Amino acid sequence: MNNNQITELVASLSCDAVDCKPIEVDWRETLGHNMDGWQSFEAVECDDCGHVHVLGPFGESRCNDEMPEVETDGDSKPNECEGWLNSNGPSMNYFYPVRISDCEKAARNISGSLCVVELADGITGVALTGGGMDFSWEICQAFIDIGFLPPAHFAGNLPEMAGFEKDPRTPLVLAAARVSCEVALGWARRRLDNVTRMQERVANKE
């Protein structure tokens, strides 16, 4: 992706998630006894045939169970792939809320270690499917994948991971991260201006 393409893509991203902050969630407790507290959508690629399926949490199934038929040249035929599919669902106790209209489509677009989650009350967002390291880069990339500027909470604190300069995704993530921080800074300045005006009005009355 060249600089012009990056600039064009970043300009198309929504700023609705710039203020997003992580929310701590106990996924096991929130799921509830009836297993209806939330639903996750995770894109999983079959190692045998390469087809991408969107699975719910804790899933283990065969490719041909999830997709009994395949289309070839416009004709349907039984899917004979017996590859195994596994999904983890959200595994770290954090949730990053953002309004998602099509959870399955968003899950297919995410390229990193995250899934889409919809809570029982309809609130949507993304969550990590694994842990053990700082996933700030992956979180920013996931928001970009689904059409949003990354949250400034992560965009302004990207770690200098080994080899990040050589990763082909780095220029896009950094460009979007910069715009996120600029948007957040602009909002903060307007809030500061508002407080300053109010202080001046109070001082004039005195």
N, C-alpha and C positions, 0 to 999 in steps of 0.2 A: 504494500500500500504506500503510494507516494504522498508527499506533503499536501498536495492539493486535495487528494482523496480523504486524507485525515481531517483536514480543515472542514471539508464539506460534511463529513460524517459527524464530527463534533458539533457543528452548527445545527444539525438536525436533532440532537438529543434534548430531551425534556429536562428542565431544571427542578421538577417536582420532588426529586429525592435528595437534593443538595443538603437539606437540613436533617436528613434521616440519621437517627442514632440507634445503636444496637439496643435491643430490649432483651433482658434476661428471661428465659423461659425454661421451665422444667418440662420437657416434652413428654416424658412418661406420665407425669401428674396431669398435665393439660389434656392428654389424650382421653383420660377418664375411663371409667369401668365399661362404658358402652363402646369404647373405641371410636368415638365420633367427635372428639374435641378438635381435631384438625385432620387435614388431608394433604399429603405431599405428592409432588409430581417430579419425577427424576428421569432424565434421559439416560438410557442404558443401551450401549451398542453390543450387539451379539458378536462374540469373538469368532464365530464360525462363518456367518453369512454377511455380517456388517450392517444388518438392518438396525435402525435405532427405534427402540420402544420407549414409551413413557410409562413408568411403573409407579405404584404407590409405595408406601414404606415397608421395609422388612420383606421385600419380595424375593422369591426364588422360584423361577418357573422356566419352562422350556420355550424357545423361540416359537415353535409351532403351536404351543398352547395360547400364546399371546396373539399370534397372527396365524390362524388356521389355513388361510389361503394367501397366495401371492399372485400378482398380475405380471404376465409376460406377454409382451406384444398385444396388449389389450385383452388377453384371455386369462381367466382365473384358473389356478390349479392348486392342489394341496401343497402346503408348505411342509417340506420334508426335513427342514433343518431342526436338529435336536440339540442345538447349542443351549447352554444354560445362561440365564439372566439373573443378576442379583442387584438389588437396590438397598440402600442403607437408610434412606430418609434422613431427616435432620439428626445429626449426632453430637453437635456442640450446643450448649444451652444458651444460644443467642439467636435472635430473630431480627431481620432487617426489613422493616415494613416499607412497602411501596405499592401503589395501586396498580394491579395487573388485571386486565380484562379477560385475557385468555391464558389460563395457567398452563395448559398443555403446550401451547405454542411457545410460551416463554421458556418452559423447561427445555424444549428442543433447541432453542437458540443459545442457551447457556453453555459455554465451552469449558468451564472449569468445575471445581469440586463443590458445586452448590446445587440445591434443588429449590423448587418453588413450593411454598406452603400456603394453604388457605385455612384460616382458623374458622371455628364453628360460627363465629359472628360475622363472617364474610371478609374480615381483614386479610389482606394478602401480603406476601413479601418473599424474601429468599433466606435460606439458611445453609450453613455448611454441612456437607456430608462426611467430613473427615476433620481431623485435627492434628496437633503435634508440631505446628509451625505457625508463623505469621502469614495469614492468608489475605492480607490487605490488597495485594496486587490482584488476586483472583476475585475478591469481592468487587473491586472497582471494575474489572473486566466483565463480571456478570451483569452489573448495572448497565454498562455500555451495550452488552449483548441484547438486552431487552429494551433498549431505547432511552436510557436515562443517563444524565451526567452522574458520575459516582458521588456518593456522600462526601462532603468536605471533611467529615470526621476521619475518613480513611485516606482521602485524596491528599490531605496535607501532612500525612504521616507515613508515607510509603517507605518501607525499609530498603536499604541498599543491599539487596540479596546478591549473592555471588553470581556473576554472569548476567545481571539484569540488563547491562548495556547491549548485549548481543541478542536478547530475546526479540523476535520480530514484532511482538505485541507491545513492547515498551513505548515506542513513540506515540501510539494511539492513546494508551492509558495515561501517559504523562500530559499529552495535549488536553485530554478531557479533564484530568485532575487539575490542571492549571485553570481551566475555565470554571470548574466548580469552586475553586478557592476565590477566584475573582468575583463570582456571583455572591458567594457568602460574604466576602469583604464589602461588596456594594450594599448588601442588605444591612450589615452591621453599621456601616457609615450612615445610612438613612435612619437607623434606630438611634444612633448617637446624635444625629442632627435633631431628631424629634425631642430627645431628652434635653438637649442644649436650648432649644426654643422654649420649652416649658420652664426651664430654669430662668431664662431671661424674662419671661412673663411674670414669674413670681418675684424676681428681683425688682422689676419695674413697679410692681404694686407696692412693694415695701418703700 
